[in-house]
Structures are given as structure tokens and as C-alpha cells.
Amino acid sequence: MPIRPARRTAARPLAACAALTLVLLLNGCELVDRAAQRFEDEPTTAASHEPPAPGPAEAAGDAPERPVSTLTTGGATLELTAPRAAVVEGDGPRTVTLDLAPGDTADLTLASAGALDVDSDGSVTVLDGDGTPVAALGPPAPPPDAGSTAPRIEVTDVDATHARLEVDDRLRPGQGTGAAGGGSAGPVRYTVTAGDRAIESATWGENEGGRSLAVDPADWARRAGEAGLDLIRTQLVAAEPEADSATMDNQLVCHAVGAIDKPTWNLEPWRPDVGLILTATAHCNPVRRDDP
């Protein structure tokens, strides 16, 4: 079925975050924050593209020129400026590879109409000129074998069209000072996955005696953090407007946090709206108290 974009809304209730984290024993708190009050409008203002503000060295004119790589996804064009050229690969979801050492920074700039929304988990939602999510970038991930020794990387928003990736220059336990890789002070290879098609399919059927929407999110979107969930929600509601309800949204978030690898996320419009916390305690399938 065709997937059409819809307007995005979100908010952050800290109490729901803490309670759901205890229930699921997962680190999905920030996903919960952005969804529990999603029916409060959050205006988004599209901004025209402006180049990043120069740092002190750049202003002085003595900063070396850094390579710029271009990424296109969801009809948007992004430019990635880093100390070493980023490698962009893939025809569907795009994989961006960045070699960054402690203290390095990289800049992500939207070169087309719209805005960037940096999420607290380091993922980035790309918005079009109307404020609708059209693409998502997952949080930067170090090599799988780096473990906890990889330097921390923080993604922050500089302005509406510019985000910055900065690698912590403080050594962590287990980091050396010479050899390359996750356990060194040399460059670490981070990867970022970007995409614009967040749903493979959404099919109505019957489940437990009622109508059920079986949603199959794209694998990359399942793992793209808050931005991936934003895009899944937007495209799901555009394709199936009945999914734009509190109970179905709570079920969606519950699956994104606690059942990420389930083949399909089954959402039922007839289930009661008991809030996100009770939806989680019911394993994403809340029922009325008088139901068997």
C-alpha cells in the first residue's frame, strides 16, 4: 500500500519514562518520553538552510578545509563535514561510515528545505518544509567489538538545519593510547543508518476476536531510535488513519521499546486506552478489567 507522510507530534513525560523503564527493564526510556503525550501539538518551524557558524579557528582563517560528503534520502539533501571523508553506501537504507578520533567533531547540515530534529538518543529526524518527518538517521554506532571502550559520541543541534557530532576526548577504562580501534585513542569507525521507508507492510486481520493491524516496520527503522519511531508513526498514520488513536499509539511505542524484533507489531483499535505504563504491563495487549 502507498505510504504517505503525516504531521509529527511528540512530548516528554518524565514520570511515564521512569515507570516504563522499570517495567520493561530496557533502556527505551527516551522513546517513551516522546510518545506518551503525542496528542499535544508541537509546532515545527521549517528553516532556510544556513551554513554552520564558524568556530574561532575557522573565523581566524587558519582551519584546514574538511571534506564534505553528500547524503540524499527522503527527498532531502544533507551534507556531512568531517576531519576524514565520510563514506555513504547503499541504494535503500544508506549506511554512513565516519572515522572519528576523541575530540573530533563532524557537522550534519540540511542543504534543502526543511529542518533537523535532534533526538535525545542521538538519532535525527529529517523534516520537510511543512514539518513532516520524511527521513531518519539512527544514533551513531561504534564497531560491535568496541564494547564499552569506544569513546562516547554526542549529537546536538546547532540550529534548525545543523547538527553536530562530537566525540568525547576523555579516555574511558580499557582505552589505550596507540592502536587503532575501539580500545584506542585513535580514530574509531562509527556508522549511521539513514532511510526514508520505515514500513514494509501494514495489513488488517483478526486477532483475539477483534480487528488487528499487523505492522512490519523496516529493520533499519526498528533500530533507528526515536527518529525511527517518529517515521514509523508518521507513515503508519498516513497509510492507516485509524492508527491515529491513543491506544494504538501506546501499543506502537510498547512494541518499539519491548518487542523490537517481533516479526509484526499487532495493534488493535478495540483495546482500551489505559495509558502507556499499563499497556506495557499488559505486554502491549491491554484489556478491560471486566474482560476475561
C-alpha positions in Angstrom: 0.0 0.0 0.0 1.3 3.6 -0.6 2.8 5.2 2.4 2.1 8.9 2.7 3.7 11.3 5.3 1.7 12.8 8.2 2.4 15.5 10.7 4.5 14.6 13.7 3.8 15.3 17.3 5.6 14.4 20.5 6.2 15.3 24.1 8.2 14.1 27.1 6.6 13.0 30.5 9.4 12.1 32.9 7.2 10.0 35.2 6.0 7.7 32.4 9.6 7.3 31.3 10.8 6.1 34.7 7.9 3.8 35.3 8.0 2.1 31.9 11.8 1.6 32.2 11.3 -0.4 35.4 8.5 -2.4 33.8 10.4 -3.4 30.6 14.0 -3.4 32.1 15.2 -1.8 28.9 16.9 1.4 28.0 14.0 2.6 25.9 13.0 5.5 28.2 13.5 8.2 25.7 11.3 6.5 23.1 8.5 6.5 25.7 9.1 10.2 26.6 8.4 11.3 23.0 5.2 9.3 22.7 3.2 9.3 25.9 1.7 12.8 25.2 1.9 12.7 21.4 -1.6 14.2 21.1 -0.3 17.6 22.3 0.6 19.7 19.3 4.3 20.7 19.0 4.7 23.3 16.2 7.7 22.8 14.0 9.1 25.7 12.0 10.9 25.0 8.8 14.1 27.0 8.5 16.0 28.0 5.5 19.5 26.5 5.1 22.3 28.4 6.6 25.9 27.3 6.7 27.3 26.3 10.2 28.6 29.2 12.3 32.5 29.1 12.1 34.5 28.3 15.1 37.3 30.5 16.5 39.9 28.8 14.3 37.7 29.0 11.2 37.0 32.6 11.9 40.7 33.3 12.1 41.1 31.7 8.6 43.7 29.1 9.8 41.5 26.0 10.0 42.2 23.3 7.4 39.5 22.6 4.9 37.5 19.5 5.8 36.0 17.1 3.2 32.2 17.2 2.6 30.1 14.2 1.8 26.5 14.3 0.5 23.7 12.1 1.6 20.2 12.1 -0.1 17.2 10.5 1.5 13.5 11.2 1.6 13.9 13.9 -1.0 16.2 15.8 1.4 19.9 16.6 0.8 22.3 16.5 3.7 26.0 17.4 3.8 28.4 15.8 6.2 31.6 17.6 7.0 34.2 15.7 9.0 38.0 15.6 9.5 38.1 12.5 7.3 35.7 12.0 4.3 32.6 10.0 5.3 31.6 7.0 3.1 28.0 6.8 2.0 26.8 3.4 0.7 23.5 1.7 -0.1 20.6 2.1 -2.5 17.7 1.7 0.0 18.7 2.5 3.6 22.0 4.3 3.4 25.0 3.5 5.6 27.3 6.3 6.5 30.7 5.5 7.8 32.7 8.0 9.8 36.2 7.7 11.2 36.4 10.0 14.3 39.0 10.2 17.0 38.5 11.5 20.5 37.9 15.3 20.4 36.8 15.2 16.7 33.7 16.8 15.5 31.5 16.3 12.4 28.8 18.6 11.1 25.5 17.5 9.6 23.8 20.2 7.6 20.4 20.1 5.8 21.0 21.6 2.3 17.4 21.5 1.2 14.2 23.0 2.6 13.1 21.7 6.0 14.7 21.2 9.4 16.6 18.7 11.5 15.2 17.4 14.8 17.9 16.0 17.0 16.6 13.5 19.5 18.0 12.8 22.9 19.3 9.4 21.9 21.4 10.8 19.1 19.1 10.0 16.3 18.0 12.7 13.9 14.6 13.2 12.2 14.6 15.0 8.9 11.5 17.2 8.4 10.3 18.7 5.1 9.2 22.3 4.7 5.8 21.5 6.3 7.4 20.0 9.4 6.6 16.4 8.4 9.1 13.6 9.0 10.5 12.3 5.7 13.6 10.5 6.8 15.5 9.4 9.8 19.1 8.8 10.9 19.8 6.4 13.7 22.3 7.1 16.5 26.0 6.8 15.6 27.1 3.2 16.4 30.7 2.2 17.2 32.1 -1.2 15.9 30.4 -4.2 17.6 33.7 -5.4 19.0 34.4 -2.0 20.6 32.1 -2.7 23.5 32.1 -0.1 26.3 35.6 1.1 25.4 34.6 3.2 22.4 34.6 7.0 23.1 31.2 8.5 23.8 29.7 10.4 20.9 27.2 13.2 21.4 24.8 14.6 18.8 23.5 18.1 19.4 21.5 20.7 17.4 23.4 23.9 16.5 20.4 25.4 14.8 17.3 24.3 12.9 19.3 22.9 9.9 22.6 22.0 11.5 23.6 19.2 13.9 27.0 18.4 15.4 28.6 15.1 16.3 31.3 15.4 18.9 33.5 12.5 20.2 34.4 12.7 23.9 38.2 13.3 24.3 38.3 11.8 27.7 39.7 8.2 27.9 37.4 5.6 29.3 38.6 2.4 31.2 40.1 -0.1 28.8 41.1 2.5 26.2 44.7 2.5 25.2 46.7 5.3 23.6 48.2 3.8 20.4 46.5 1.1 18.4 43.5 1.9 16.2 40.1 0.5 17.1 37.5 0.8 19.9 40.1 0.4 22.6 42.4 3.2 21.5 42.7 6.9 21.4 42.9 6.8 17.6 40.0 7.1 15.1 37.0 4.9 15.7 34.8 3.8 12.8 31.2 4.9 13.6 28.2 4.0 11.4 24.9 5.8 10.9 22.0 4.3 9.1 19.6 6.6 7.2 16.4 5.8 5.4 13.1 7.1 4.3 10.9 3.9 4.0 10.0 2.9 7.6 7.3 0.4 7.0 7.4 -2.8 4.9 3.7 -3.6 5.2 0.6 -2.9 7.3 -2.2 -5.4 7.0 -5.6 -5.7 8.7 -6.8 -9.1 10.0 -8.4 -10.7 13.1 -6.6 -11.3 16.3 -8.1 -12.4 19.7 -11.6 -11.8 18.4 -11.1 -8.3 17.0 -9.7 -6.3 14.2 -5.9 -6.2 14.2 -3.4 -4.2 12.2 -0.2 -6.2 11.7 2.6 -3.7 11.1 6.0 -4.8 9.8 8.5 -2.0 10.3 11.6 -1.9 8.2 14.6 -3.5 10.0 16.7 -0.3 9.9 13.8 1.8 11.3 13.3 -0.6 14.2 16.8 0.2 15.2 16.9 3.9 14.4 15.9 5.1 17.9 13.5 7.9 18.4 13.8 9.2 14.9 12.9 5.8 13.5 9.8 5.6 15.7 8.8 9.1 14.5 9.0 8.0 10.9 7.2 4.7 11.5 4.4 6.5 13.3 4.1 9.2 10.6 3.9 6.7 7.7 1.6 4.3 9.5 -0.9 7.0 10.3 -0.7 8.4 6.8 -1.5 4.9 5.4 -4.0 3.8 8.1 -5.6 6.8 9.7 -7.4 4.6 12.2 -4.0 4.1 13.8 -4.0 7.7 14.9 -5.5 6.9 18.4 -4.1 6.9 21.9 -4.5 3.2 22.4 -2.9 2.2 19.1 0.0 4.7 19.6 0.6 3.2 23.1 0.8 -0.2 21.6 3.1 1.0 18.9 5.5 2.5 21.4 5.3 -0.6 23.6 6.4 -2.8 20.7 9.2 -0.3 19.7 10.6 -0.4 23.3 9.9 -4.0 24.4 9.3 -6.2 21.3 11.6 -4.7 18.7 12.3 -8.0 16.9 8.8 -9.3 16.9 8.0 -10.2 13.2 4.9 -7.9 13.2 3.7 -5.4 15.7 0.0 -6.2 16.1 -2.1 -3.1 17.0 -5.8 -3.4 17.9 -8.1 -0.3 17.8 -10.6 -2.0 20.1 -8.2 -2.3 23.1 -8.9 0.2 25.9 -6.8 3.3 26.3 -5.2 2.5 29.7 -2.1 4.7 29.2 1.4 3.7 28.2 2.5 2.2 31.6 -0.4 -0.2 31.9 -0.1 -1.0 28.2 3.5 -2.1 28.9 2.5 -4.2 31.9 0.0 -6.0 29.7 2.7 -6.9 27.3 1.3 -4.4 24.7 -2.1 -6.0 24.8 -4.3 -4.2 27.3 -7.8 -5.4 28.1 -10.7 -4.0 30.1 -10.9 -5.1 33.7 -14.1 -6.9 33.1 -12.7 -8.8 30.1 -11.6 -12.5 30.7 
